[in-house]
Amino acid sequence: MARRKRKILTGVEIGSGTVKVVMGEFEANDLLAIVGVGEFPSIKVVKGEIIDADIVREQLMQALRAAERASGTEIDRIFLAVTGGSIRSENNPGWTAITRPDRRVLEEDLITAHVNAKAYALPPDKRVLHHLDRRYLLDGNREVTNPIGLVGGRLDAEIHVIYGQHNNIETVCRMLNDVMGYPAADIAFSGLASGFAVLPPEEMEKGVLVIDLGAGVTEYVLFYGAGVCHSGQVTVGCDHLANDLSLGLRLPIPRCRQVL
């Protein structure tokens, strides 16, 4: 009997404190089991931005090798999480008229409204990471979770756009490609990835603010209803808090990191 091919996905994040690699395998019940972890200190990443490519490339290689040793298998598909001070977000609206006689909203109306919401131009030095649902309005004042099947004369769709500096994102992508010999399968904002990792769908719909406090950057995402209402980052993290505690309490920074 032929052995079932292992379906292993790998997540990579080059953070201000460490380079992290996590390998997961889907089991028969579609649960993702962690099979390997690699982590290596990052000493040339400041507030989520790489300042020395040669050193960080070596740190990335070390973390990838550690994860492969832990899992006992080679990495073949990578998903990249990115962060840093260049990450921004904004909300964009789009709408379409419901002109058919019964005024019932169909899936094609949602598609048209979304296409219109995406009909905007970012500056050429920016790169879109995500287009996410935000909310739907019928007739300009009826907020609904799912408008399909409802009756109205106009459908508005708001999308939440997360984007960053193209060159900053491309630097991380090319570094990964240089090390592995192939590009990442997909790229995600670290704060959004954290939210999907820890929240079940029903909690997202009720409304949850997820805050991911890293070494040099803190990301946040507000989930509510149909999707994401707001997201962003501030270039302040645990390292800054540890430094402040060290000055105020006159303690060594490693001890202050333990407190945090």
Salt bridges, closest charged atoms under 4 A:
GLU25 OE1 - ARG6 NH2 2.93
ASP54 OD1 - ARG57 NH1 3.02
GLU108 OE2 - ARG100 NH2 3.34
ASP109 OD2 - ARG100 NH1 2.75
ASP133 OD1 - HIS114 NE2 2.84
ASP139 OD2 - ARG142 NH1 3.34
GLU143 OE1 - ARG135 NH1 3.35
ASP156 OD1 - ARG154 NE 2.86
GLU158 OE1 - ARG134 NH1 2.54
GLU158 OE2 - ARG135 NH2 3.30
GLU170 OE1 - ARG127 NH1 2.86
GLU170 OE2 - ARG174 NE 2.95
ASP178 OD2 - ARG57 NH2 3.89
GLU203 OE2 - LYS206 NZ 3.87
ASP239 OD1 - ARG257 NH2 3.54
